[in-house]
Amino acid sequence: MKRIRILAVLVLTVFLMTGCDALIELPEELKEEEVQKTDLKETKFEGPAEKAKAPKGVKVALVPAQASLSGCIVPCEAIQEVGERYDWDIQMFDGKGTPDEENTAIMNAIAWQADIIITISLDARSVQQGIQAANTAGIPIVSGSNGTDDPNPRLDLEEAGLVDFLYDVGPDYRALGTAMAEWMESHRELSGHVVIYSCPGSYSVEYFEDGLLAGLEQTELSVDSQLQKFTFEQMGDELNRMVIGYVTANPETEFIFLPFDPAAVSVTEALETAGIQDVKVCGVLGNQEMISLIRQGTVASCTAAYDNVYLGYATADQAIRVLNGQKLAAPRGENLPYQIIDIQSLPKEGEAWAPNMNYKERYYELWD
């Protein structure tokens, strides 16, 4: 990959020195890389088939866990896009990243007299006050991006005396984890030693790890049986030092898995600065920063991506069915597409990964 980058610089230098306005013949390696960037897997719409007429003029409250995070705000923006088409009155109440603020946001949505409350990345266990208040007020409260409903295991909170959201829309996290294990197996070049960093407290992280570990058991890769745990507060310098310390003590390490891209991006930059090259950093989300580092040929090697815009549309679809009194679509996640993104399957520069299909039109056909 470094050789490719050097070749690219040489080609650009020749172009600038000659002032040519004609097309320059690219070296074969660069041609190959250019082809790889557009090698996106063909996908087809596997969402619901039953129509659900979108109601006009309803009041929709959006409660993201933290509006400053792309994983929270992108689905909300997708729902707002849907709402513009059907004249929905949409108000956002930011959870600001803490259970107290999340409960307050839900209470404010209730006071606003929403017809439905759509939460993104809120843990039901942490917002019991809000859910119970919404139920008492007769306002349906639903969820997206938790991984706590079909095709993931549905939580049984009632057994613990708790209440849950009506539904949750999310990708199949276990299948994503298995796909990551398969990618590691197919991209082994050195020892095949895998270390897994875990940030406990999220069902989506837990289920992804379940799939990853189960998938790795089917390979001949060497996996550190001890998960390396960290907290959100440790992201950045502290986590970076942890990873560098591990790789230094275990120089045979080839694959470093981080459960979300912000952590993977920070670790990648730290490893590059430390001059550690013979590793492959793997993340989850498919955010712009991680994709950019993969494109640059750094130790960032892949990310498990799913389309958060699709997630927003699927969450809106299920909300429409709730408002109409219809049966929810199965699976609840509406077969949200995903893909392991690497140097061979990069989206266009500056764009997030999206499945190769026009799913928005398919949804509008259901709702119009």
C-alpha positions as CSV (number, residue, x, y, z in Angstrom):
1,M,0.0,0.0,0.0
2,K,2.9,2.4,0.7
3,R,4.3,1.7,-2.7
4,I,0.9,2.6,-4.2
5,R,0.9,5.9,-2.4
6,I,4.5,6.6,-3.6
7,L,3.4,5.8,-7.2
8,A,0.5,8.2,-6.9
9,V,2.8,11.0,-5.7
10,L,5.1,10.4,-8.6
11,V,2.3,10.5,-11.2
12,L,1.0,13.7,-9.7
13,T,4.5,15.2,-9.8
14,V,4.9,14.3,-13.5
15,F,1.5,15.9,-14.2
16,L,2.4,19.1,-12.5
17,M,5.9,19.4,-14.0
18,T,4.7,18.8,-17.6
19,G,1.5,20.9,-17.3
20,C,-0.3,18.3,-19.4
21,D,-4.0,18.5,-19.9
22,A,-4.2,15.1,-21.5
23,L,-5.0,12.0,-19.6
24,I,-2.1,10.2,-18.0
25,E,-1.9,6.4,-18.2
26,L,-2.0,5.1,-14.6
27,P,0.3,2.4,-13.3
28,E,-1.4,-1.0,-13.2
29,E,-1.4,-0.9,-9.3
30,L,-3.3,2.4,-9.3
31,K,-5.7,1.2,-11.9
32,E,-6.4,-1.8,-9.8
33,E,-7.0,0.3,-6.7
34,E,-9.3,2.6,-8.6
35,V,-11.4,-0.4,-9.6
36,Q,-11.4,-1.6,-6.1
37,K,-12.9,1.6,-4.8
38,T,-16.1,1.0,-6.8
39,D,-16.3,-2.7,-6.1
40,L,-19.5,-2.4,-4.0
41,K,-21.5,-5.6,-3.4
42,E,-24.8,-5.7,-5.3
43,T,-27.7,-5.5,-2.9
44,K,-31.5,-5.7,-3.2
45,F,-34.3,-4.4,-1.1
46,E,-35.4,-6.9,1.4
47,G,-37.6,-4.6,3.5
48,P,-41.3,-5.1,4.1
49,A,-43.8,-5.7,1.3
50,E,-47.0,-4.8,3.0
51,K,-48.1,-1.2,2.3
52,A,-48.4,1.3,5.2
53,K,-50.1,4.6,4.3
54,A,-48.1,7.4,6.0
55,P,-50.4,9.6,8.0
56,K,-50.2,13.4,7.4
57,G,-49.5,16.0,10.0
58,V,-48.6,13.9,13.0
59,K,-46.4,15.1,15.8
60,V,-43.2,13.1,15.9
61,A,-40.7,13.5,18.8
62,L,-37.1,12.4,18.2
63,V,-34.9,11.6,21.2
64,P,-31.3,10.8,20.2
65,A,-29.0,9.7,23.0
66,Q,-26.6,12.4,22.1
67,A,-27.3,14.6,19.1
68,S,-23.6,15.4,18.6
69,L,-22.8,11.8,17.6
70,S,-23.3,10.8,14.0
71,G,-24.6,7.4,14.9
72,C,-27.5,9.1,16.7
73,I,-28.2,12.1,14.5
74,V,-28.0,10.5,11.0
75,P,-31.1,8.3,11.6
76,C,-32.9,11.3,13.1
77,E,-32.1,13.3,10.0
78,A,-33.4,10.5,7.8
79,I,-36.7,10.5,9.8
80,Q,-36.9,14.2,9.3
81,E,-36.5,13.7,5.6
82,V,-39.5,11.3,5.6
83,G,-41.5,13.8,7.7
84,E,-41.0,16.6,5.2
85,R,-42.7,14.4,2.6
86,Y,-45.8,13.8,4.8
87,D,-46.0,17.2,6.6
88,W,-45.0,15.8,10.0
89,D,-44.4,18.2,12.8
90,I,-41.1,17.0,14.1
91,Q,-39.3,18.2,17.2
92,M,-35.9,16.9,18.5
93,F,-35.2,16.5,22.2
94,D,-31.5,15.8,22.8
95,G,-30.7,13.2,25.4
96,K,-27.2,14.8,25.9
97,G,-25.6,11.5,26.7
98,T,-26.8,10.9,30.3
99,P,-29.8,8.9,31.6
100,D,-31.1,12.0,33.5
101,E,-31.1,14.1,30.4
102,E,-32.6,11.3,28.4
103,N,-35.5,10.9,30.8
104,T,-35.9,14.7,30.8
105,A,-36.0,14.7,27.0
106,I,-38.7,12.0,27.0
107,M,-40.7,13.9,29.6
108,N,-40.5,17.1,27.4
109,A,-41.7,15.1,24.4
110,I,-44.7,14.0,26.4
111,A,-45.4,17.6,27.5
112,W,-45.2,18.5,23.8
113,Q,-48.0,16.0,23.2
114,A,-46.2,14.0,20.6
115,D,-48.2,11.4,18.7
116,I,-45.2,9.1,18.9
117,I,-41.7,9.2,20.5
118,I,-38.8,7.8,18.5
119,T,-35.6,7.2,20.5
120,I,-32.2,6.5,19.0
121,S,-29.6,4.6,21.0
122,L,-31.3,4.9,24.4
123,D,-31.0,2.0,26.8
124,A,-34.5,1.1,28.0
125,R,-33.1,0.2,31.5
126,S,-31.9,3.7,31.9
127,V,-35.0,5.5,30.9
128,Q,-37.7,3.6,32.8
129,Q,-39.2,6.9,34.1
130,G,-39.6,8.2,30.6
131,I,-41.0,5.0,29.1
132,Q,-43.5,4.5,32.0
133,A,-44.7,8.2,31.7
134,A,-45.2,7.8,27.9
135,N,-47.2,4.6,28.5
136,T,-49.3,6.4,31.1
137,A,-49.9,9.2,28.6
138,G,-50.9,6.8,25.9
139,I,-48.0,7.8,23.6
140,P,-46.2,5.0,21.8
141,I,-42.4,5.1,22.5
142,V,-40.1,3.2,20.1
143,S,-36.4,2.7,19.5
144,G,-33.7,2.4,16.9
145,S,-30.1,1.4,16.9
146,N,-30.0,-0.7,20.1
147,G,-29.9,-4.2,18.8
148,T,-32.5,-5.3,21.3
149,D,-35.2,-6.7,18.9
150,D,-35.5,-9.1,16.0
151,P,-33.2,-10.2,14.4
152,N,-31.3,-9.7,17.6
153,P,-32.6,-11.2,20.9
154,R,-35.6,-9.4,22.2
155,L,-35.1,-8.3,25.8
156,D,-37.3,-9.8,28.5
157,L,-37.4,-6.7,30.8
158,E,-40.9,-7.7,32.2
159,E,-39.3,-10.5,34.2
160,A,-37.2,-7.9,36.0
161,G,-40.3,-5.7,36.5
162,L,-39.2,-3.2,33.8
163,V,-40.8,-1.9,30.7
164,D,-39.4,-1.8,27.2
165,F,-39.9,0.2,23.9
166,L,-42.5,-1.1,21.6
167,Y,-39.8,-2.2,19.1
168,D,-36.2,-1.6,18.2
169,V,-34.8,-1.4,14.7
170,G,-31.2,-2.4,14.2
171,P,-28.8,-4.4,12.1
172,D,-28.1,-8.1,12.8
173,Y,-25.1,-7.5,15.1
174,R,-24.2,-11.2,15.4
175,A,-24.2,-11.6,11.7
176,L,-22.0,-8.5,11.4
177,G,-19.6,-10.0,13.9
178,T,-19.5,-13.3,12.0
179,A,-18.8,-11.4,8.8
180,M,-15.9,-9.6,10.5
181,A,-14.4,-13.0,11.6
182,E,-14.6,-14.2,8.0
183,W,-12.9,-11.1,6.8
184,M,-10.0,-11.6,9.2
185,E,-9.6,-15.2,8.1
186,S,-9.5,-14.3,4.4
187,H,-7.0,-11.4,5.0
188,R,-4.5,-13.2,7.2
189,E,-1.0,-12.5,6.1
190,L,1.1,-13.0,9.2
191,S,0.5,-14.8,12.5
192,G,-3.2,-14.4,12.5
193,H,-3.2,-13.4,16.2
194,V,-6.4,-11.5,17.1
195,V,-6.9,-9.2,20.1
196,I,-10.5,-7.9,20.9
197,Y,-11.1,-4.7,22.7
198,S,-14.5,-4.4,24.3
199,C,-16.5,-1.5,25.8
200,P,-19.1,-3.1,28.0
201,G,-22.6,-1.7,28.5
202,S,-24.2,-1.9,25.1
203,Y,-26.2,-4.8,23.8
204,S,-25.1,-4.0,20.2
205,V,-21.4,-4.4,21.3
206,E,-22.2,-7.6,23.2
207,Y,-24.1,-9.2,20.3
208,F,-21.4,-8.2,17.8
209,E,-18.8,-9.8,20.0
210,D,-20.9,-12.9,20.3
211,G,-20.9,-13.2,16.5
212,L,-17.2,-12.3,16.2
213,L,-16.1,-14.9,18.8
214,A,-18.3,-17.6,17.3
215,G,-17.0,-16.9,13.8
216,L,-13.4,-16.9,15.0
217,E,-13.9,-20.3,16.6
218,Q,-14.5,-21.6,13.0
219,T,-11.1,-20.3,11.8
220,E,-7.5,-21.2,12.5
221,L,-6.7,-17.7,13.8
222,S,-5.1,-17.4,17.2
223,V,-7.4,-15.4,19.4
224,D,-6.5,-13.9,22.8
225,S,-9.2,-15.4,25.1
226,Q,-9.1,-12.4,27.4
227,L,-11.2,-9.4,26.1
228,Q,-9.3,-6.1,26.6
229,K,-11.9,-3.9,28.3
230,F,-12.1,-0.1,28.2
231,T,-14.6,2.6,29.0
232,F,-15.8,5.6,27.0
233,E,-13.8,7.8,29.3
234,Q,-10.6,6.0,28.4
235,M,-11.0,6.6,24.7
236,G,-8.1,8.7,23.4
237,D,-4.7,8.8,25.0
238,E,-5.4,6.1,27.6
239,L,-6.8,3.6,25.2
240,N,-4.1,4.3,22.7
241,R,-1.4,3.6,25.3
242,M,-3.2,0.4,26.3
243,V,-3.2,-0.9,22.7
244,I,0.4,0.2,22.0
245,G,1.4,-1.6,25.3
246,Y,-0.4,-4.7,24.3
247,V,1.2,-4.8,20.8
248,T,4.6,-4.2,22.2
249,A,4.2,-7.0,24.7
250,N,2.6,-9.3,22.0
251,P,4.5,-8.4,18.8
252,E,2.8,-11.4,17.0
253,T,-0.5,-9.4,17.0
254,E,-2.0,-9.0,13.5
255,F,-5.6,-8.0,14.0
256,I,-6.8,-5.4,16.5
257,F,-10.6,-5.2,16.9
258,L,-12.2,-2.1,18.3
259,P,-16.1,-2.1,18.8
260,F,-16.7,1.3,17.2
261,D,-14.9,3.5,14.7
262,P,-14.1,6.6,16.9
263,A,-11.9,4.3,19.0
264,A,-10.4,2.6,16.0
265,V,-9.6,6.0,14.4
266,S,-7.8,7.2,17.5
267,V,-5.9,3.9,17.9
268,T,-4.9,3.9,14.2
269,E,-3.4,7.4,14.4
270,A,-1.5,6.4,17.6
271,L,-0.1,3.3,16.0
272,E,1.0,5.2,12.9
273,T,2.7,7.8,15.1
274,A,4.5,5.0,17.0
275,G,5.7,3.5,13.8
276,I,3.8,0.2,14.3
277,Q,2.9,-1.1,10.9
278,D,2.4,-4.8,10.8
279,V,-1.1,-4.8,12.3
280,K,-4.6,-4.5,10.9
281,V,-7.1,-2.3,12.9
282,C,-10.7,-3.3,12.5
283,G,-13.7,-1.1,13.5
284,V,-17.5,-0.9,13.4
285,L,-19.8,1.8,12.0
286,G,-18.2,2.8,8.7
287,N,-17.8,6.5,9.6
288,Q,-16.0,9.0,7.4
289,E,-12.8,9.2,9.4
290,M,-12.3,5.4,9.4
291,I,-13.0,5.1,5.7
292,S,-10.5,7.9,5.0
293,L,-7.8,6.2,7.0
294,I,-8.4,2.9,5.1
295,R,-8.2,4.8,1.8
296,Q,-4.9,6.3,2.8
297,G,-3.4,2.9,3.3
298,T,-2.8,3.2,7.1
299,V,-3.1,0.3,9.5
300,A,-6.8,0.9,9.5
301,S,-7.9,-2.0,7.4
302,C,-11.7,-2.5,7.6
303,T,-14.9,-1.5,9.3
304,A,-18.2,-3.2,9.6
305,A,-20.6,-0.7,8.1
306,Y,-24.4,-0.4,8.0
307,D,-26.5,2.4,6.6
308,N,-27.8,4.7,9.3
309,V,-30.0,6.4,6.8
310,Y,-31.7,3.1,6.0
311,L,-32.0,2.6,9.8
312,G,-33.9,5.9,10.0
313,Y,-36.2,4.9,7.1
314,A,-36.9,1.5,8.6
315,T,-37.6,3.1,12.0
316,A,-40.0,5.5,10.4
317,D,-41.7,2.6,8.6
318,Q,-42.3,0.7,11.8
319,A,-43.6,4.0,13.4
320,I,-46.1,4.4,10.6
321,R,-47.4,0.9,11.2
322,V,-47.7,1.7,14.9
323,L,-49.6,4.9,14.2
324,N,-51.9,3.0,11.7
325,G,-52.6,0.2,14.2
326,Q,-51.0,-2.2,11.8
327,K,-48.9,-5.3,12.6
328,L,-45.2,-4.5,12.8
329,A,-43.0,-5.7,9.9
330,A,-40.8,-8.7,10.6
331,P,-37.9,-8.8,11.2
332,R,-38.1,-5.5,13.2
333,G,-34.7,-4.5,11.7
334,E,-36.2,-4.8,8.2
335,N,-33.1,-6.6,6.9
336,L,-30.9,-3.5,7.3
337,P,-28.0,-4.0,4.9
338,Y,-24.4,-4.2,6.0
339,Q,-21.0,-4.8,4.6
340,I,-17.4,-5.1,5.7
341,I,-15.6,-2.1,4.1
342,D,-12.0,-2.4,3.2
343,I,-9.7,-1.1,0.4
344,Q,-11.5,-3.2,-2.1
345,S,-15.0,-1.8,-1.3
346,L,-14.6,1.8,-0.4
347,P,-17.5,4.2,-1.2
348,K,-16.8,7.3,-3.2
349,E,-14.5,9.8,-1.4
350,G,-16.4,12.0,1.1
351,E,-19.4,9.6,1.1
352,A,-20.6,7.1,3.7
353,W,-21.2,3.5,2.7
354,A,-24.7,2.9,1.4
355,P,-26.2,-0.3,-0.2
356,N,-26.3,-0.3,-4.0
357,M,-30.1,0.2,-4.3
358,N,-32.7,2.9,-4.2
359,Y,-34.4,1.8,-1.0
360,K,-35.9,5.3,-0.4
361,E,-38.2,4.9,-3.5
362,R,-39.2,1.4,-2.4
363,Y,-40.2,2.8,1.0
364,Y,-42.1,5.7,-0.6
365,E,-44.0,3.2,-2.7
366,L,-45.2,1.6,0.6
367,W,-46.1,4.9,2.2
368,D,-47.7,7.0,-0.6
